[in-house]
Amino acid sequence: MSFPTELILGLVGTLTGILGLFFHILKYRREKPRLEGGLDYCSHSYEEDAIKFKPIVDVRNIGSSPSTIFKTELWAQLIALNPKDSGEEQIGVGGVDYKGIVRVEPNDTVELQPVIELPLLETFKPNQERIEFVLIIYHTLGDFVVDGVSKLTEIDQVPK
């Protein structure tokens, strides 16, 4: 008994198709931009009606395709003056739109130093020494999160 030619050709075609798909997925995972980052330092200062944050973040592209950072968003945990009226904590949100000007080439590192302003509501406790925050960095194929603690410092006194 011999195998029909069509069965052999069908098995060969199926196996080569599966192998081709597998290698295509591996190539895509290796070539797509993958950004990762770490917080170097973050400070904040109080203005008349806002809190200004200045995080210094190193962003590294570990993929083999370039990527563009187009927005950062900062979520800060601000303590309320009267927790009974407004809850234990409040969240402030602010962001910087880069308009596609920060490009990260493959195997390259860029330093972001956005100044992000959050409106200072009357219910926030002024002059918090330390503020916990989450910084979300949006890029071409997604986003990643950097969290940290900001220290009360004048923005101009941030270490270089």
PyMOL CGO cylinders between C-alpha atoms (Angstrom):
from pymol import cmd
from pymol.cgo import CYLINDER

trace = [
    CYLINDER, 0.00, 0.00, 0.00, 1.43, 3.38, -0.96, 0.3, 1, 1, 1, 1, 1, 1,
    CYLINDER, 1.43, 3.38, -0.96, 0.51, 6.85, 0.26, 0.3, 1, 1, 1, 1, 1, 1,
    CYLINDER, 0.51, 6.85, 0.26, -1.29, 9.02, -2.19, 0.3, 1, 1, 1, 1, 1, 1,
    CYLINDER, -1.29, 9.02, -2.19, 0.79, 11.86, -3.58, 0.3, 1, 1, 1, 1, 1, 1,
    CYLINDER, 0.79, 11.86, -3.58, -1.81, 14.43, -2.50, 0.3, 1, 1, 1, 1, 1, 1,
    CYLINDER, -1.81, 14.43, -2.50, -1.50, 13.36, 1.15, 0.3, 1, 1, 1, 1, 1, 1,
    CYLINDER, -1.50, 13.36, 1.15, 2.28, 13.71, 1.10, 0.3, 1, 1, 1, 1, 1, 1,
    CYLINDER, 2.28, 13.71, 1.10, 2.09, 17.12, -0.58, 0.3, 1, 1, 1, 1, 1, 1,
    CYLINDER, 2.09, 17.12, -0.58, -0.59, 18.21, 1.92, 0.3, 1, 1, 1, 1, 1, 1,
    CYLINDER, -0.59, 18.21, 1.92, 1.56, 17.18, 4.91, 0.3, 1, 1, 1, 1, 1, 1,
    CYLINDER, 1.56, 17.18, 4.91, 4.65, 18.93, 3.49, 0.3, 1, 1, 1, 1, 1, 1,
    CYLINDER, 4.65, 18.93, 3.49, 2.62, 22.09, 2.80, 0.3, 1, 1, 1, 1, 1, 1,
    CYLINDER, 2.62, 22.09, 2.80, 1.08, 22.09, 6.27, 0.3, 1, 1, 1, 1, 1, 1,
    CYLINDER, 1.08, 22.09, 6.27, 4.45, 21.61, 8.00, 0.3, 1, 1, 1, 1, 1, 1,
    CYLINDER, 4.45, 21.61, 8.00, 6.16, 24.34, 5.96, 0.3, 1, 1, 1, 1, 1, 1,
    CYLINDER, 6.16, 24.34, 5.96, 3.23, 26.69, 6.63, 0.3, 1, 1, 1, 1, 1, 1,
    CYLINDER, 3.23, 26.69, 6.63, 3.41, 26.11, 10.38, 0.3, 1, 1, 1, 1, 1, 1,
    CYLINDER, 3.41, 26.11, 10.38, 7.21, 26.54, 10.40, 0.3, 1, 1, 1, 1, 1, 1,
    CYLINDER, 7.21, 26.54, 10.40, 6.91, 29.73, 8.32, 0.3, 1, 1, 1, 1, 1, 1,
    CYLINDER, 6.91, 29.73, 8.32, 4.35, 31.16, 10.74, 0.3, 1, 1, 1, 1, 1, 1,
    CYLINDER, 4.35, 31.16, 10.74, 6.55, 30.26, 13.72, 0.3, 1, 1, 1, 1, 1, 1,
    CYLINDER, 6.55, 30.26, 13.72, 9.62, 31.99, 12.20, 0.3, 1, 1, 1, 1, 1, 1,
    CYLINDER, 9.62, 31.99, 12.20, 7.52, 35.02, 11.24, 0.3, 1, 1, 1, 1, 1, 1,
    CYLINDER, 7.52, 35.02, 11.24, 6.31, 35.38, 14.85, 0.3, 1, 1, 1, 1, 1, 1,
    CYLINDER, 6.31, 35.38, 14.85, 9.90, 35.08, 16.15, 0.3, 1, 1, 1, 1, 1, 1,
    CYLINDER, 9.90, 35.08, 16.15, 11.09, 37.71, 13.67, 0.3, 1, 1, 1, 1, 1, 1,
    CYLINDER, 11.09, 37.71, 13.67, 8.25, 40.09, 14.62, 0.3, 1, 1, 1, 1, 1, 1,
    CYLINDER, 8.25, 40.09, 14.62, 8.97, 39.73, 18.35, 0.3, 1, 1, 1, 1, 1, 1,
    CYLINDER, 8.97, 39.73, 18.35, 12.67, 40.42, 17.77, 0.3, 1, 1, 1, 1, 1, 1,
    CYLINDER, 12.67, 40.42, 17.77, 12.22, 43.39, 15.42, 0.3, 1, 1, 1, 1, 1, 1,
    CYLINDER, 12.22, 43.39, 15.42, 9.40, 45.36, 17.04, 0.3, 1, 1, 1, 1, 1, 1,
    CYLINDER, 9.40, 45.36, 17.04, 10.35, 48.35, 19.19, 0.3, 1, 1, 1, 1, 1, 1,
    CYLINDER, 10.35, 48.35, 19.19, 10.39, 47.49, 22.88, 0.3, 1, 1, 1, 1, 1, 1,
    CYLINDER, 10.39, 47.49, 22.88, 10.96, 50.36, 25.25, 0.3, 1, 1, 1, 1, 1, 1,
    CYLINDER, 10.96, 50.36, 25.25, 11.88, 50.12, 28.89, 0.3, 1, 1, 1, 1, 1, 1,
    CYLINDER, 11.88, 50.12, 28.89, 12.74, 52.87, 31.31, 0.3, 1, 1, 1, 1, 1, 1,
    CYLINDER, 12.74, 52.87, 31.31, 13.94, 53.73, 34.73, 0.3, 1, 1, 1, 1, 1, 1,
    CYLINDER, 13.94, 53.73, 34.73, 13.51, 56.76, 36.95, 0.3, 1, 1, 1, 1, 1, 1,
    CYLINDER, 13.51, 56.76, 36.95, 16.73, 58.62, 37.75, 0.3, 1, 1, 1, 1, 1, 1,
    CYLINDER, 16.73, 58.62, 37.75, 15.23, 61.36, 39.88, 0.3, 1, 1, 1, 1, 1, 1,
    CYLINDER, 15.23, 61.36, 39.88, 11.99, 63.27, 40.38, 0.3, 1, 1, 1, 1, 1, 1,
    CYLINDER, 11.99, 63.27, 40.38, 11.31, 66.53, 42.14, 0.3, 1, 1, 1, 1, 1, 1,
    CYLINDER, 11.31, 66.53, 42.14, 8.26, 68.70, 42.59, 0.3, 1, 1, 1, 1, 1, 1,
    CYLINDER, 8.26, 68.70, 42.59, 7.63, 72.28, 43.59, 0.3, 1, 1, 1, 1, 1, 1,
    CYLINDER, 7.63, 72.28, 43.59, 4.54, 74.25, 44.47, 0.3, 1, 1, 1, 1, 1, 1,
    CYLINDER, 4.54, 74.25, 44.47, 3.43, 77.18, 42.37, 0.3, 1, 1, 1, 1, 1, 1,
    CYLINDER, 3.43, 77.18, 42.37, 0.51, 79.50, 43.08, 0.3, 1, 1, 1, 1, 1, 1,
    CYLINDER, 0.51, 79.50, 43.08, -2.17, 77.19, 41.67, 0.3, 1, 1, 1, 1, 1, 1,
    CYLINDER, -2.17, 77.19, 41.67, -0.26, 74.08, 40.56, 0.3, 1, 1, 1, 1, 1, 1,
    CYLINDER, -0.26, 74.08, 40.56, 2.30, 71.46, 41.47, 0.3, 1, 1, 1, 1, 1, 1,
    CYLINDER, 2.30, 71.46, 41.47, 5.14, 71.09, 38.97, 0.3, 1, 1, 1, 1, 1, 1,
    CYLINDER, 5.14, 71.09, 38.97, 6.81, 67.69, 38.66, 0.3, 1, 1, 1, 1, 1, 1,
    CYLINDER, 6.81, 67.69, 38.66, 10.09, 67.13, 36.87, 0.3, 1, 1, 1, 1, 1, 1,
    CYLINDER, 10.09, 67.13, 36.87, 10.89, 63.44, 36.49, 0.3, 1, 1, 1, 1, 1, 1,
    CYLINDER, 10.89, 63.44, 36.49, 14.15, 62.44, 34.84, 0.3, 1, 1, 1, 1, 1, 1,
    CYLINDER, 14.15, 62.44, 34.84, 13.65, 59.11, 33.06, 0.3, 1, 1, 1, 1, 1, 1,
    CYLINDER, 13.65, 59.11, 33.06, 16.04, 57.08, 30.92, 0.3, 1, 1, 1, 1, 1, 1,
    CYLINDER, 16.04, 57.08, 30.92, 14.17, 55.31, 28.09, 0.3, 1, 1, 1, 1, 1, 1,
    CYLINDER, 14.17, 55.31, 28.09, 15.95, 52.51, 26.23, 0.3, 1, 1, 1, 1, 1, 1,
    CYLINDER, 15.95, 52.51, 26.23, 14.84, 50.78, 23.02, 0.3, 1, 1, 1, 1, 1, 1,
    CYLINDER, 14.84, 50.78, 23.02, 15.81, 47.11, 23.29, 0.3, 1, 1, 1, 1, 1, 1,
    CYLINDER, 15.81, 47.11, 23.29, 14.09, 46.18, 20.01, 0.3, 1, 1, 1, 1, 1, 1,
    CYLINDER, 14.09, 46.18, 20.01, 15.48, 46.49, 16.50, 0.3, 1, 1, 1, 1, 1, 1,
    CYLINDER, 15.48, 46.49, 16.50, 12.99, 49.05, 15.14, 0.3, 1, 1, 1, 1, 1, 1,
    CYLINDER, 12.99, 49.05, 15.14, 12.77, 52.75, 16.01, 0.3, 1, 1, 1, 1, 1, 1,
    CYLINDER, 12.77, 52.75, 16.01, 9.92, 54.11, 18.10, 0.3, 1, 1, 1, 1, 1, 1,
    CYLINDER, 9.92, 54.11, 18.10, 8.50, 57.55, 18.80, 0.3, 1, 1, 1, 1, 1, 1,
    CYLINDER, 8.50, 57.55, 18.80, 7.40, 58.77, 22.22, 0.3, 1, 1, 1, 1, 1, 1,
    CYLINDER, 7.40, 58.77, 22.22, 4.37, 60.97, 21.82, 0.3, 1, 1, 1, 1, 1, 1,
    CYLINDER, 4.37, 60.97, 21.82, 3.02, 61.50, 25.33, 0.3, 1, 1, 1, 1, 1, 1,
    CYLINDER, 3.02, 61.50, 25.33, 3.79, 61.15, 29.02, 0.3, 1, 1, 1, 1, 1, 1,
    CYLINDER, 3.79, 61.15, 29.02, 1.16, 61.16, 31.71, 0.3, 1, 1, 1, 1, 1, 1,
    CYLINDER, 1.16, 61.16, 31.71, 1.74, 61.49, 35.44, 0.3, 1, 1, 1, 1, 1, 1,
    CYLINDER, 1.74, 61.49, 35.44, -0.67, 60.22, 38.10, 0.3, 1, 1, 1, 1, 1, 1,
    CYLINDER, -0.67, 60.22, 38.10, 0.18, 61.51, 41.57, 0.3, 1, 1, 1, 1, 1, 1,
    CYLINDER, 0.18, 61.51, 41.57, -1.22, 60.49, 44.93, 0.3, 1, 1, 1, 1, 1, 1,
    CYLINDER, -1.22, 60.49, 44.93, -1.98, 63.75, 46.72, 0.3, 1, 1, 1, 1, 1, 1,
    CYLINDER, -1.98, 63.75, 46.72, -3.09, 63.86, 50.34, 0.3, 1, 1, 1, 1, 1, 1,
    CYLINDER, -3.09, 63.86, 50.34, -6.28, 65.76, 51.11, 0.3, 1, 1, 1, 1, 1, 1,
    CYLINDER, -6.28, 65.76, 51.11, -6.52, 68.40, 53.83, 0.3, 1, 1, 1, 1, 1, 1,
    CYLINDER, -6.52, 68.40, 53.83, -9.68, 67.00, 55.39, 0.3, 1, 1, 1, 1, 1, 1,
    CYLINDER, -9.68, 67.00, 55.39, -9.86, 63.22, 54.81, 0.3, 1, 1, 1, 1, 1, 1,
    CYLINDER, -9.86, 63.22, 54.81, -13.39, 63.04, 56.29, 0.3, 1, 1, 1, 1, 1, 1,
    CYLINDER, -13.39, 63.04, 56.29, -14.82, 65.23, 53.54, 0.3, 1, 1, 1, 1, 1, 1,
    CYLINDER, -14.82, 65.23, 53.54, -12.78, 64.16, 50.52, 0.3, 1, 1, 1, 1, 1, 1,
    CYLINDER, -12.78, 64.16, 50.52, -11.50, 60.66, 51.26, 0.3, 1, 1, 1, 1, 1, 1,
    CYLINDER, -11.50, 60.66, 51.26, -8.08, 59.49, 52.39, 0.3, 1, 1, 1, 1, 1, 1,
    CYLINDER, -8.08, 59.49, 52.39, -6.32, 60.46, 49.19, 0.3, 1, 1, 1, 1, 1, 1,
    CYLINDER, -6.32, 60.46, 49.19, -6.92, 62.12, 45.89, 0.3, 1, 1, 1, 1, 1, 1,
    CYLINDER, -6.92, 62.12, 45.89, -5.37, 61.47, 42.54, 0.3, 1, 1, 1, 1, 1, 1,
    CYLINDER, -5.37, 61.47, 42.54, -4.02, 64.27, 40.37, 0.3, 1, 1, 1, 1, 1, 1,
    CYLINDER, -4.02, 64.27, 40.37, -3.40, 63.75, 36.65, 0.3, 1, 1, 1, 1, 1, 1,
    CYLINDER, -3.40, 63.75, 36.65, -1.30, 65.76, 34.23, 0.3, 1, 1, 1, 1, 1, 1,
    CYLINDER, -1.30, 65.76, 34.23, 0.62, 65.06, 31.04, 0.3, 1, 1, 1, 1, 1, 1,
    CYLINDER, 0.62, 65.06, 31.04, 2.97, 66.33, 28.36, 0.3, 1, 1, 1, 1, 1, 1,
    CYLINDER, 2.97, 66.33, 28.36, 2.20, 65.81, 24.67, 0.3, 1, 1, 1, 1, 1, 1,
    CYLINDER, 2.20, 65.81, 24.67, 5.49, 65.48, 22.75, 0.3, 1, 1, 1, 1, 1, 1,
    CYLINDER, 5.49, 65.48, 22.75, 3.80, 65.68, 19.33, 0.3, 1, 1, 1, 1, 1, 1,
    CYLINDER, 3.80, 65.68, 19.33, 6.01, 62.87, 17.98, 0.3, 1, 1, 1, 1, 1, 1,
    CYLINDER, 6.01, 62.87, 17.98, 9.34, 64.62, 18.44, 0.3, 1, 1, 1, 1, 1, 1,
    CYLINDER, 9.34, 64.62, 18.44, 11.15, 62.16, 20.72, 0.3, 1, 1, 1, 1, 1, 1,
    CYLINDER, 11.15, 62.16, 20.72, 12.48, 59.32, 18.57, 0.3, 1, 1, 1, 1, 1, 1,
    CYLINDER, 12.48, 59.32, 18.57, 14.26, 56.36, 20.12, 0.3, 1, 1, 1, 1, 1, 1,
    CYLINDER, 14.26, 56.36, 20.12, 16.46, 54.41, 17.71, 0.3, 1, 1, 1, 1, 1, 1,
    CYLINDER, 16.46, 54.41, 17.71, 17.22, 50.69, 18.19, 0.3, 1, 1, 1, 1, 1, 1,
    CYLINDER, 17.22, 50.69, 18.19, 19.68, 50.00, 21.02, 0.3, 1, 1, 1, 1, 1, 1,
    CYLINDER, 19.68, 50.00, 21.02, 19.65, 53.68, 21.95, 0.3, 1, 1, 1, 1, 1, 1,
    CYLINDER, 19.65, 53.68, 21.95, 18.81, 55.49, 25.19, 0.3, 1, 1, 1, 1, 1, 1,
    CYLINDER, 18.81, 55.49, 25.19, 17.20, 58.91, 25.52, 0.3, 1, 1, 1, 1, 1, 1,
    CYLINDER, 17.20, 58.91, 25.52, 16.66, 60.97, 28.63, 0.3, 1, 1, 1, 1, 1, 1,
    CYLINDER, 16.66, 60.97, 28.63, 13.23, 62.51, 29.14, 0.3, 1, 1, 1, 1, 1, 1,
    CYLINDER, 13.23, 62.51, 29.14, 12.87, 65.54, 31.40, 0.3, 1, 1, 1, 1, 1, 1,
    CYLINDER, 12.87, 65.54, 31.40, 9.25, 66.62, 31.07, 0.3, 1, 1, 1, 1, 1, 1,
    CYLINDER, 9.25, 66.62, 31.07, 7.85, 69.30, 33.35, 0.3, 1, 1, 1, 1, 1, 1,
    CYLINDER, 7.85, 69.30, 33.35, 4.33, 68.16, 34.22, 0.3, 1, 1, 1, 1, 1, 1,
    CYLINDER, 4.33, 68.16, 34.22, 1.90, 70.51, 35.91, 0.3, 1, 1, 1, 1, 1, 1,
    CYLINDER, 1.90, 70.51, 35.91, -1.00, 69.32, 38.05, 0.3, 1, 1, 1, 1, 1, 1,
    CYLINDER, -1.00, 69.32, 38.05, -3.67, 71.77, 39.16, 0.3, 1, 1, 1, 1, 1, 1,
    CYLINDER, -3.67, 71.77, 39.16, -3.51, 72.43, 42.89, 0.3, 1, 1, 1, 1, 1, 1,
    CYLINDER, -3.51, 72.43, 42.89, -7.00, 72.10, 44.29, 0.3, 1, 1, 1, 1, 1, 1,
    CYLINDER, -7.00, 72.10, 44.29, -8.00, 73.68, 47.60, 0.3, 1, 1, 1, 1, 1, 1,
    CYLINDER, -8.00, 73.68, 47.60, -8.45, 70.25, 49.17, 0.3, 1, 1, 1, 1, 1, 1,
    CYLINDER, -8.45, 70.25, 49.17, -4.84, 69.19, 48.62, 0.3, 1, 1, 1, 1, 1, 1,
    CYLINDER, -4.84, 69.19, 48.62, -2.41, 69.38, 51.49, 0.3, 1, 1, 1, 1, 1, 1,
    CYLINDER, -2.41, 69.38, 51.49, 0.26, 71.96, 50.60, 0.3, 1, 1, 1, 1, 1, 1,
    CYLINDER, 0.26, 71.96, 50.60, 3.99, 71.30, 50.82, 0.3, 1, 1, 1, 1, 1, 1,
    CYLINDER, 3.99, 71.30, 50.82, 3.97, 67.52, 50.85, 0.3, 1, 1, 1, 1, 1, 1,
    CYLINDER, 3.97, 67.52, 50.85, 7.61, 66.48, 51.15, 0.3, 1, 1, 1, 1, 1, 1,
    CYLINDER, 7.61, 66.48, 51.15, 7.20, 63.21, 49.23, 0.3, 1, 1, 1, 1, 1, 1,
    CYLINDER, 7.20, 63.21, 49.23, 4.57, 62.34, 46.63, 0.3, 1, 1, 1, 1, 1, 1,
    CYLINDER, 4.57, 62.34, 46.63, 4.15, 58.87, 45.16, 0.3, 1, 1, 1, 1, 1, 1,
    CYLINDER, 4.15, 58.87, 45.16, 3.42, 58.86, 41.43, 0.3, 1, 1, 1, 1, 1, 1,
    CYLINDER, 3.42, 58.86, 41.43, 3.11, 56.73, 38.33, 0.3, 1, 1, 1, 1, 1, 1,
    CYLINDER, 3.11, 56.73, 38.33, 4.48, 57.99, 35.00, 0.3, 1, 1, 1, 1, 1, 1,
    CYLINDER, 4.48, 57.99, 35.00, 2.99, 56.42, 31.88, 0.3, 1, 1, 1, 1, 1, 1,
    CYLINDER, 2.99, 56.42, 31.88, 5.04, 56.82, 28.70, 0.3, 1, 1, 1, 1, 1, 1,
    CYLINDER, 5.04, 56.82, 28.70, 3.11, 56.29, 25.46, 0.3, 1, 1, 1, 1, 1, 1,
    CYLINDER, 3.11, 56.29, 25.46, 5.04, 55.29, 22.34, 0.3, 1, 1, 1, 1, 1, 1,
    CYLINDER, 5.04, 55.29, 22.34, 4.43, 53.94, 18.84, 0.3, 1, 1, 1, 1, 1, 1,
    CYLINDER, 4.43, 53.94, 18.84, 3.32, 50.42, 19.75, 0.3, 1, 1, 1, 1, 1, 1,
    CYLINDER, 3.32, 50.42, 19.75, 2.07, 50.79, 23.30, 0.3, 1, 1, 1, 1, 1, 1,
    CYLINDER, 2.07, 50.79, 23.30, 3.07, 52.18, 26.66, 0.3, 1, 1, 1, 1, 1, 1,
    CYLINDER, 3.07, 52.18, 26.66, 5.04, 51.36, 29.76, 0.3, 1, 1, 1, 1, 1, 1,
    CYLINDER, 5.04, 51.36, 29.76, 4.89, 52.50, 33.37, 0.3, 1, 1, 1, 1, 1, 1,
    CYLINDER, 4.89, 52.50, 33.37, 7.57, 53.98, 35.63, 0.3, 1, 1, 1, 1, 1, 1,
    CYLINDER, 7.57, 53.98, 35.63, 6.67, 54.54, 39.27, 0.3, 1, 1, 1, 1, 1, 1,
    CYLINDER, 6.67, 54.54, 39.27, 8.50, 56.42, 41.97, 0.3, 1, 1, 1, 1, 1, 1,
    CYLINDER, 8.50, 56.42, 41.97, 8.52, 59.03, 44.69, 0.3, 1, 1, 1, 1, 1, 1,
    CYLINDER, 8.52, 59.03, 44.69, 8.99, 62.73, 44.07, 0.3, 1, 1, 1, 1, 1, 1,
    CYLINDER, 8.99, 62.73, 44.07, 10.86, 64.91, 46.56, 0.3, 1, 1, 1, 1, 1, 1,
    CYLINDER, 10.86, 64.91, 46.56, 10.02, 68.53, 47.34, 0.3, 1, 1, 1, 1, 1, 1,
    CYLINDER, 10.02, 68.53, 47.34, 12.72, 70.62, 45.66, 0.3, 1, 1, 1, 1, 1, 1,
    CYLINDER, 12.72, 70.62, 45.66, 12.82, 73.70, 43.54, 0.3, 1, 1, 1, 1, 1, 1,
    CYLINDER, 12.82, 73.70, 43.54, 12.64, 72.63, 39.89, 0.3, 1, 1, 1, 1, 1, 1,
    CYLINDER, 12.64, 72.63, 39.89, 15.82, 74.59, 39.06, 0.3, 1, 1, 1, 1, 1, 1,
    CYLINDER, 15.82, 74.59, 39.06, 17.78, 72.69, 41.74, 0.3, 1, 1, 1, 1, 1, 1,
    CYLINDER, 17.78, 72.69, 41.74, 17.28, 69.24, 40.18, 0.3, 1, 1, 1, 1, 1, 1,
    CYLINDER, 17.28, 69.24, 40.18, 20.60, 67.41, 39.79, 0.3, 1, 1, 1, 1, 1, 1,
    CYLINDER, 20.60, 67.41, 39.79, 21.83, 67.10, 36.20, 0.3, 1, 1, 1, 1, 1, 1,
]
cmd.load_cgo(trace, "trace")
